[in-house]
Amino acid sequence: MRKVVIKSSQFSAPREIHGYLKEQLNFPDYYGENLSALYDCLTDLSQEVLLVLEKNQADSGNILCYLEKLWEVFQDAALENPLVHIEKR
């Protein structure tokens, strides 16, 4: 199983998170780098993956709000695709 850890302290903008996920999960070139496209790609995965979201206590503002939305997408995708596993720290 592939493990992808998203440490909130490593990212300052949503596009950075999407670029990281695209690289780590080998998403196609046409990946739209938004939450809707993320859901589509996660539900299409054919290999097991563990997505770990590590939030930092210092997270605030826009990135904190985006991380909550990202977590919701992870949850929805995990419900749809049994190969997607999630963990929040």
Buried (B, 14 or more C-beta within 10 A) or exposed (E): EEEBBBEBEEBEEBEEBBBBBBEBBEBEEEBEBEBEBBBBBBBEBEEEBEBBBBBEEEBEEEBEEBBEEBBEBBEBBBEEBEBBBBEEE
